[in-house]
Amino acid sequence: MANDQPDSREAARNEAEGLRTLAEAAREVGEKTRIAGENARRAAEEVRQAAMDAMHATAETMEATLEHMKVVEDMRRTLREIRDLNKLDAQ
């Protein structure tokens, strides 16, 4: 029986070493997962910012278009007034 104890201690040490190795591998996987998550978060933030920039650019374009439409409408109104005055002058 005295000979069995060293074998069981060695088996326990081997099992502990195997578990330590598994725990280290799991820690490494966890760290890689954390890094991947952080990279994904950064990428998502960049996409969000790009979408916000695009939205602002679209809003600015729409504002400029509206201003141009107002100018065109003012020009049309002025041309109608000129046309109407010319009709009156012609009579």
C-alpha positions in Angstrom: 0.0 0.0 0.0 2.9 2.3 0.7 3.7 2.0 -3.0 0.2 3.0 -4.0 0.4 6.5 -2.4 3.2 7.8 -4.7 1.2 6.6 -7.7 -2.0 8.2 -6.6 -0.1 11.4 -5.7 1.5 11.4 -9.2 -1.9 10.8 -10.8 -3.4 13.7 -8.8 -0.5 15.9 -9.9 -1.0 14.9 -13.5 -4.7 15.5 -13.2 -4.1 18.9 -11.6 -1.6 19.8 -14.3 -4.1 18.7 -17.0 -6.8 20.9 -15.4 -4.3 23.8 -15.1 -3.5 23.4 -18.8 -7.2 23.4 -19.7 -7.8 26.4 -17.5 -5.0 28.3 -19.2 -6.4 27.4 -22.6 -9.8 28.6 -21.5 -8.3 31.8 -20.3 -6.6 32.4 -23.6 -9.8 31.7 -25.5 -11.6 34.1 -23.2 -9.0 36.8 -23.8 -9.3 36.3 -27.6 -13.1 36.5 -27.3 -12.8 39.7 -25.2 -10.4 41.2 -27.8 -12.8 40.2 -30.6 -15.7 41.7 -28.8 -13.8 44.9 -28.3 -12.9 45.0 -32.0 -16.5 44.4 -32.9 -17.6 47.2 -30.5 -15.1 49.6 -32.1 -16.2 48.6 -35.6 -19.9 49.1 -34.7 -19.1 52.5 -33.3 -17.3 53.4 -36.6 -20.3 52.2 -38.6 -22.7 54.2 -36.3 -20.5 57.3 -36.7 -20.4 56.9 -40.5 -24.2 56.5 -40.5 -24.6 59.7 -38.5 -22.2 61.5 -40.8 -24.2 60.3 -43.8 -27.5 61.3 -42.2 -26.1 64.8 -41.5 -24.8 65.1 -45.1 -28.3 64.1 -46.4 -30.0 66.7 -44.1 -27.6 69.4 -45.4 -28.3 68.4 -49.0 -32.0 68.5 -48.4 -31.7 71.9 -46.8 -29.7 73.2 -49.8 -32.3 71.6 -52.2 -35.1 73.3 -50.3 -33.3 76.7 -50.6 -32.8 76.2 -54.3 -36.5 75.3 -54.7 -37.4 78.5 -52.9 -35.2 80.5 -55.2 -36.7 78.8 -58.3 -40.2 79.5 -57.0 -39.3 83.2 -56.4 -37.9 83.4 -59.9 -41.1 81.8 -61.3 -43.3 84.3 -59.4 -41.2 87.2 -60.6 -41.4 85.9 -64.2 -45.2 85.6 -63.9 -45.4 89.1 -62.6 -43.3 90.4 -65.5 -45.5 88.4 -68.0 -48.7 89.8 -66.4 -47.3 93.4 -66.6 -46.3 92.9 -70.2 -49.8 91.7 -71.0 -51.2 94.8 -69.4 -48.7 97.0 -71.2 -49.6 95.4 -74.5 -53.3 96.2 -74.1 
